[in-house]
Amino acid sequence: MILHLGVAPDQAHFSLERQAHRGGYDQHKDMENHLLECEDGPRYWPDLPDELQTSLNFDDVYDTWRSNLLRTPDVSPELERVVVRQSEDAGHFICDFMYYAMLAEYQKRRKDAQCAAEERPVIFLHIPGEGTAGHIKQGLVVTRILIRSLAECWMRRMEVYEETHDSPEQSSDD
């Protein structure tokens, strides 16, 4: 599983990104006013779709993360005013491009039969751009809780998989 983090200086909330885009980077500048050429995404990934999504159960991850955050304020007072949201727009430049690049790598591996079909266990979290010590501490706690939530969801997924598939130790004669 891969978790990418990006800073969103113009937002005051944490955004969990569902998908990434192959193109559209010629319209949105990054924090330093740079653009990618319009053809860069399609040139790098000509045979891939315009959008790729994580293969993780996004809704389960998001719901588990929110639930875990709600249970945490007693332990971590810095979570009092945390706002988290789902997003389908990772920014159409460097963050979105990096997210798409990793999803595309898994898509390529799938085509090369190096990983299971549709396996793209990658997710992206945008964190607010505030750089104060309190905001940084809050970001660390929120990210740790997301990592725990990802692990919980992965374990649930593995349990379901094991329940629906015979284990190698079992023979068909049992």
C-alpha positions in Angstrom: 0.0 0.0 0.0 1.2 3.5 -0.8 0.1 6.7 0.8 1.1 9.9 -0.9 0.9 13.2 0.9 0.6 16.6 -0.6 0.2 20.1 0.7 -2.8 22.2 -0.3 -1.9 25.7 0.8 -5.3 27.1 -0.1 -7.5 24.8 1.9 -8.1 24.4 5.7 -9.2 20.8 5.6 -7.7 17.3 4.9 -8.8 15.8 1.6 -8.6 12.1 0.8 -8.4 11.8 -3.0 -10.4 9.1 -4.8 -8.8 9.4 -8.3 -6.2 11.1 -10.4 -6.2 12.5 -13.9 -3.9 11.8 -16.9 -4.2 15.3 -18.3 -5.5 18.8 -17.8 -2.2 19.9 -16.3 -1.8 22.8 -18.8 -4.6 24.8 -17.1 -3.6 24.7 -13.4 -0.3 26.1 -12.1 1.5 24.6 -9.1 2.6 26.6 -6.0 5.5 28.0 -7.9 3.5 29.0 -11.0 4.7 26.1 -13.2 2.6 24.3 -15.7 3.0 20.9 -17.4 2.6 20.8 -21.1 -0.8 19.6 -22.2 0.6 16.5 -24.0 2.7 15.3 -21.1 0.1 13.0 -19.4 -1.1 11.4 -22.7 2.5 11.2 -23.9 3.7 9.3 -20.8 0.6 7.1 -20.6 -1.0 6.9 -24.1 -2.8 3.7 -23.6 -4.3 4.5 -20.1 -7.7 6.0 -19.3 -8.1 9.7 -18.5 -8.8 8.9 -14.9 -7.6 6.1 -12.6 -8.9 5.3 -9.1 -7.4 3.5 -6.2 -8.3 -0.1 -5.9 -8.6 0.3 -2.2 -12.2 0.4 -1.0 -12.2 4.2 -0.8 -15.6 4.5 1.0 -14.5 2.0 3.7 -11.2 3.8 4.1 -12.8 7.2 4.4 -15.5 6.0 6.8 -13.0 4.1 9.0 -10.7 7.1 9.0 -13.6 9.5 10.1 -14.8 7.1 12.7 -11.3 6.7 14.1 -10.8 10.5 14.1 -14.0 10.9 16.0 -12.9 8.5 18.7 -9.5 10.1 19.1 -10.0 13.7 20.5 -9.9 12.5 24.1 -6.4 11.2 23.5 -5.4 14.0 21.0 -6.9 17.4 21.8 -5.3 18.8 18.7 -8.0 17.0 16.7 -10.8 19.1 18.1 -11.5 21.1 14.9 -10.2 18.7 12.2 -12.2 18.8 8.9 -11.8 15.9 6.5 -13.4 15.5 3.1 -13.5 13.2 0.1 -12.2 14.6 -3.1 -12.1 13.7 -6.8 -9.8 16.5 -7.8 -6.2 16.2 -6.6 -5.3 19.5 -8.1 -4.6 18.9 -11.7 -0.9 19.4 -11.4 1.9 18.1 -9.4 -0.1 16.2 -6.7 -2.6 14.8 -9.2 0.2 14.0 -11.7 2.2 12.1 -9.0 -0.9 10.2 -7.9 -1.7 9.3 -11.4 1.9 8.2 -12.1 1.8 5.7 -9.2 -1.7 4.4 -10.2 -0.4 4.1 -13.8 2.6 2.1 -12.6 0.3 -0.4 -11.0 -1.8 -0.5 -14.1 1.3 -1.2 -16.1 2.3 -4.0 -13.7 -1.2 -5.5 -14.1 -0.7 -5.5 -17.9 2.7 -7.1 -17.4 1.0 -9.7 -15.0 3.2 -8.7 -12.1 0.3 -7.9 -9.8 -3.4 -8.9 -9.5 -5.9 -7.5 -11.9 -7.2 -4.1 -10.9 -4.7 -3.9 -8.0 -3.8 -0.3 -7.4 -3.4 0.0 -3.5 -2.4 3.7 -3.7 -4.2 6.6 -2.0 -3.4 10.4 -1.7 -4.0 12.7 1.2 -3.9 16.4 0.9 -3.1 18.2 4.1 -3.8 21.9 4.8 -0.9 24.3 4.0 -0.7 25.9 7.5 2.8 25.5 8.7 2.5 26.3 12.4 3.7 23.8 15.0 0.1 23.1 16.0 -1.0 22.4 12.5 2.0 20.2 11.8 1.3 18.2 15.0 -2.3 17.9 13.9 -1.3 16.7 10.5 0.9 14.0 12.0 -1.9 12.7 14.2 -4.4 12.8 11.3 -2.0 11.0 9.0 -1.2 8.3 11.6 -4.9 7.7 12.1 -5.3 7.4 8.3 -2.4 4.8 8.2 -4.1 2.8 11.0 -7.4 3.0 9.1 -5.8 1.8 5.9 -4.4 -1.1 7.8 -7.8 -1.9 9.4 -9.4 -1.8 6.0 -6.7 -4.0 4.4 -7.1 -6.6 7.2 -10.9 -6.7 6.7 -10.3 -7.2 3.0 -7.9 -10.0 3.6 -10.3 -11.7 6.0 -13.0 -11.6 3.4 -10.6 -13.0 0.8 -9.6 -15.8 3.1 -13.2 -16.6 3.8 -14.1 -16.8 0.1 -11.0 -18.8 -1.0 -9.8 -22.2 0.2 -6.5 -22.0 2.1 -3.6 -23.9 0.5 -3.5 -26.3 3.4 -7.0 -27.5 2.8 -7.5 -30.3 0.4 -10.7 -30.8 -1.6 -11.2 -34.2 0.2 -11.8 -32.5 3.6 
